[in-house]
Amino acid sequence: MRTARTPFLATRPATPRDLLSAAAVTLGIVTIAGAIAPFATIQAGTDTGFMSGAYMASIVAQGMIAFLLYGQYRAGRHSSVGFLAIAFGLSAFMLAAFWLEYPSVIRQDGVFPIAPGHAGYLWTFGKLGALGLIVAFALTAHRLRPLDRVVFWTAIGVGLAALAVCVIVVTDSAALPRLSVRGDYTPLTARGLLPGMLVLGLVALITVVSATRLQRWIDVYVGVFVAALVAETYLLLVGPHAFSLGWYGSRWEIAIGSLTVGIALIRQVNVMYRQLTTENRRLARAAMIDPLTGIANRRAFDAQLETLDADAILLVIDVDRFKSYNDLEGHRAGDDCLRRVARSLAANVLRADDLIARYGGDEFAAILHSTDLEDGIRIAERIRRAVSDLAIPAHEEGGIVTVSIGVAAYLPGEGPIDLLRRADEALYRAKAGGRDRVAFDEEEAATAR
């Protein structure tokens, strides 16, 4: 199934590939949690490098997601994307603060020394805030009217609250209840924070699925991320000791969820970039095509005329008495006549490097590269005969539609305007000589040779 062409990530529908990938990752998350849960309390040895790797992967992925989503919000003003960008930004910021303050990772008491057992406030605030914002994302998923002010003040409020929590934890943490004791996170459960967070995570997951119906790709992968948050909380609940299997598993669950969303987002951006590039190329080609005849237009002709080589030939071709034909037969017949003439011209300008273009209303032009004057005249005669062979009735004259052609050879040192002027003068002589003929400037033709 092809992804719909839309410049906004918020409106890109979920494809079967998205659903299958998300289902596979979610199954992996659930399987890891189920496999670790019976052994969650077993100590697996102290490895702060392992923990740091998981956290850094999560922080980088979430920060990148927040940045890309913010750009999409600014471009499309989809409120749900704005709330989601805030959610990932908050989660990345508080996770980074928690990692910096975690004992023995950077320093024994954290980068800014705090009272033991209080770094968990940073982690808890980040998770609760992110889940709340994800619920806001789901509830505004189908809202068409932007909530710019609400999103703006939400971002300000969340940012100030995050800074306030960091300042309080660093400067006055001793006044707060401890959330862990020597690596034991049982106080988080005793105070109802982990069970409450687990319930909120399940509510957020149900809200995302029911409110969005997983119609967009972003809905699908937000569901994966919330599932990872729920699995992380569950493993901490059943394995509440630092460096236990449950503790390690919770770190990698959130890393898997974050990386999955990040990779999916990068993939969507790449798909969108390829589609936009293809569309730009199509538009660029369309800008060089005459919509009536399907051959090159004046813009394409002018662009190539500016880059002629020294052995080019220019043909200016005019449909004889076309105004009278158009007046008598009507505009529809006139358009059909021009299309038939254009097809005949294109069929007789055979080389890929050469150009046949509609120059004006009933006037065409051909640029022939690497062609001498004699060959140019022969091609012009072939074109003239081919149009006559169409035998398009011209009732006013009792005959058929014909063309007159002016031929000019490029002279070294002259500009495109001079070449075009000489071809026009040759066309005028062909018209004055009775039409349905080819003419060229013999004096300048001799110079060109």
N, C-alpha and C positions, 0 to 999 in steps of 0.2 A: 504494500500500500504506500503510495506516495504521500509525503508530508505536504500539507496545505501550504500554499505560498502566502505567507503573512510575515511582515517585518517585526511582529511582536510575539515574544515568547509566551505572553499571557493568553494568547488566542490560538496557539498551535494545538490542534487536537492530538490526543493520545493515539498512537498507532499500535497495531498488534505487537510489534517489536517492543515498544515501550512497556506494554502490559506484561509480556512474557519476561522481559529483563527484570522488571520490578518484582514480579512474582518469584522469580528465581532468587533474587537477593533477599527478599523478605523470608522465603523459606530457609535460606542459609542463616539468617539472623535468628529465626525461631529455633532452628536445629542446634545452633551453637549454644543458645541459652538453655535449651532442654538437655543437652549433653553435659553442660557444666554444672547445672543446678544441683544434682545429687552429690557433687564433690566440691561445691562452692566454698566450703569452709577450710578446705585443705590448703595449707601454706605452700607456696610455690617458690619461695626464695626471693630475696630483695634484689630487684633489678630496676633501678630508676631510669636506666637508659631505655629499656623496653617501654616503660610508662611514658617517658618523654617523647619517644618516637610516635606512639599512638596519639598523644596530645598534639604534637606538632602537626601531624597529618590532619587531625580534625580542625585545628585552628586555621591552618592555611586554606584548607578546602572551604570551610565556612566563611572565612574572610573574602575569598575569591567569589563565592556564591553571592554574598551580600553586595559586593561591588558591582557584579554583572547585573544583578536584579535591580539595584538602584538605577543603573543606566537605563534599563528597560522601563522602569517606572517613570523616569524623567521624559523618556521618548513617547510612551503611550499613555501615561497617566492612568494606569489601571491600579485602582486602590488596593486590590488584593496583593499585587506584586509589591507595592510600597510596604504593606504590613509584613510581608514575608522577608523583604530586604532588612527591615528593622530586626526581625526575629533572628536571622542568621548573624547580623552584625552584633547584636547583644550577646548571643551565644558564643561567638568567637572571642569577643572582648572579655567576657567574664571567665571563659575557659583559659584564656591567656593569663589573666590575673591570678586564677587559681593555680595554674602551673608554676608561675613565678613565685607564689607564696607557699607552695607545697614544701614541707620540710625535707631537707637534704637533696633537693633537686639542683638548685643553684647555690643556696647557702643553707646552713643548718636550720635557721629560723625563717627562711624566705628572703627575698630581695629586700623587703622592708620588714624588719623583725616584728612579729605579732605574737600575741599570747597563744600558746599551744592549743590546738583543737578548734580554731576559729576560721581556718581557711575554707572550711566547708560552706560558710555563708556565701562566699563568692560563687561556688559551684551551684548551690541551691537557688540563688537568685537568678542566675543565668538560665537554668533549666525551667524554672517556673515562669519566668518572663517570656522565654521563647515559646513555650507551650501556649500561653495566653495569646500571644501574637499570632500563632498559627491558627488558633480558633478564629481570630479576627480575619485572617486570610480566607479561611473556608467560608465564613459567613458573608463575605463581600465578593466572592468569586464570580458571581453572575450580576453584580451591580454594574450598570452602564454609566451612571452619573458619577463623575470623579468626586472623591472626598479629599481634595488636596489639603484643606486646612486641618482636617482630622489627622491625616497621615503626618503632616508637618508637626503638629503639636504632640502627636504620639512619639515621634522621633525625638523631639526636644525633651519631653517628659521622661522617656526611657533612658536617654543619654544622661540626664541629670541624676536620675535615680541610681543608675549604674555607678556613676562617679561618687555619689553620696555613700553607697554601700562600700565601695573601695576605701574611701576616706575613713569611714567609721571603723571598718575592720582593721585598718592600719593604725589608727590613732587611739581608738578607744575599745579595742576588742576585749580587753579584760572585763569590761562591764557586761559583756554578752554571755549567755549560757554557752557552754562548750558543746560542740557537735561531734567531737570525737575524743577519745582518750587513748593515747599511745597507739594510734592506728586502728582503734576499734570504733566503728561507725554506728554502734548500737544506739547511741543517743539520737541519731537521725530518725531511727525507727520509733524510739520511745517518745519522742516529741511529735510523732505523727507526720514528719516531713516526707520520709520515703514512701509510706503508704499513701499519703495525700498526693504525692507526685505521680505515683503509679496510677491512681484513679484519674488524675487530671490527664495523664498521657493517654489512657484508654478513652476518656471522653473526647480528647482532641482527635484521636484516630477515628472514632466513630463519626465525629462532626465532619472531618475531612471527606470521608467516604460518602456520607449521606448528603452533605450539602453540595459537594462538587460532582458527585456521581462519577468521579475519575474520568471526566470527559476530556480534560486537557492533559498534556504530558506533565505539566508542572504539578497538577493534582496528584498524579500517580506517584511521582518521586517524593513529594512532600509526605505522602502516606508512608513511603519507605523510611524516611527520616524519622517520623514519629514512632514507627515500629521499633527503630533502633533506640530511640530515647526510652521507650517502654522496656525494652530488653535490658538496657543499661541499668535502669532503676531496679528492675526485678533481680538482676544478678547481685547488685549491691545489697538488696534486701535480704537475700538468702546467703550471701557471703560478705558480711559487713566488716571484714578485717583486711587491713592493708596487706597487699602482696599475697592474698589468697587467690585461688583459681577464679572465684566469683569476681573479685576485685579486678584482676587482669582481664577477665572476659568482658566486664562492663566497659573497660577502656577501649577494647577493640571493637565492641559492638557499635559504639558511637563513631569510631573511626571509619568503620565499614559504611555506616549510613551517610556520613558526611562525604566520603569519597565517591559513593554511588551518585549522590545528587550532583556533586561537582563534575564528575565525568559526564553524566547525562546532560548537564547544562552546557559544557564545552562542546559536546556532540551536537546539540541543538543549535548552538551559535555557529558551528562549522557548516551545518546543513543550511542554515539561514543565509550564511555568507555565500555559499555556492549558488543558492537559488537567486540571491540578489545579483550576483555576478552574471549569471546566465540571463537574468531579466535585463540587466544593463546592456549586455551585448546584443540582446534581441532588440531593445529600444534603439541602440546605436545603429544597428542594421536597418531598422524601420525608418530611421531618420534619413537614411540615404536612398530610400526606395520611393518612387512615385506611386501613390496609392491607386491611381487610375489604370496605369499600364503595367505596373509590376516590374519595370526596369529602373535603372538608376535615375535619381532626380537631379535637379540643378545643383544642389549642395554637393553631391558626390562628384559631379562634373567639374565644378569649380575647384574642389580639393585636388583632383587629379591634374587639372590644367596647370596648377601652380607648381607641379613637380615633373614637368615633361622632360624627357631626355632629348638629345640632339637629333635623333632620327625618327621623330614622331610626325604623324599626319593627322590633321584635324578635318573632319567632315561636318558641315552644317547642313542639315536636311530639313526642308520645309514642305508640308503637304500643300499641293497646289489648290488654290481657290477653296480652301477649307471653310472660310467664313460663309461663303455662299452655300456650300454643302450643309453646314450646320444650320443655317437659317431655313433651308428648304426641307431638310430631312428631320430636323429636331435635335435637341441636345442628346437624347438617348442614342440615336443613330450616330451622332457625331462622336460620342464617347466610344461606341463600339468600333467605329472606323479607326480611331486613334489606337485602340487596343490591338486591332488586327495589323495595323501598320507597324506598331512597336514590336509585335511578335515576329513579323517578317524581318525587321531590321536586326533584331537580336539573333535570329537564325542565320544571318549572313555576316555577322561579326563573330568569327568562329573561335578566335584564340582567347584563352582565359585572361590574359593580361590586358586585352583591349577593353574598351568601355563604350557602351551605347547608353545614352541618357536622354530623357525628355528635358529639353532645354527651355521650352516655353510652352504656350498653349498648344500650337500645332507645329512646333519646331523641335527637332531632335538634333543631337550631336553625337559624333563618334570620335574617339581618340584611338588611333592605331599606333602601337609602339613598334619600334624596329622595322619600319616600313619605308620604302623609298616612294617617290612621287608616282612612278608608273604603277606600282602595285596598289597604291592608294586610289588612283583613278579607276583601276580595274575593279577594286572592291566597291567603289561608289557606283559604277555601272551595274555591277551585280545586284546591289541594293535597289537601284532604280528599276531594273527589270523585274525583280522579285515583287516589288509593290505593284507594278503594272499587272503582273500575273495574277494578283489577287482579284482583279476585275471587279472592284467595288463600284457599283453604278454611281455615276455623278449625273443626275438627271438634268441639271441646269444646262450642262454643256453637251448633253447627249452622248457622253463618253464614260470614262472610268476615272477613279481617283489615282493621281500620280504624284510624284515628288520631284522636286528640284534640289540639286546638291551642289554646294560650294566646297572646293578642296583647297587646302593650304598646307604647305610643308613648313615645318618648324625651321627657322633660321637661327644659327648660333648667335647668341647675344641679344636676341629680341625677347620682349616680355610676353606674357600670356595675352595681354590686351591687344598687342600688335598682331599676334597670330589670329586671334578671334576676329579682329577687324578685317584682315585680308580674306579670311574664310567667308565672312559676311558679304564682302565686296564680290567675291566669286559667285556666291549664291545670287546676288542681285543680277549679275550678268546672265546667269542661267535663267532667271525669271524673265529678264528682258529679251532673251533670245527665243522665247516661246514656251518655256516651262518643260517639264518632263525631260530634263537633261542634266548633264554634269558639266561644270565649268571650273576653271582654275586660272590663276594669274600666271601667264606664260613667262613674263619677265622675271618675276621672283622665283618661279619654278625652276628657271634656268640657273638662277643663283644657288637655289637649294641643292641642285645636282652637283 
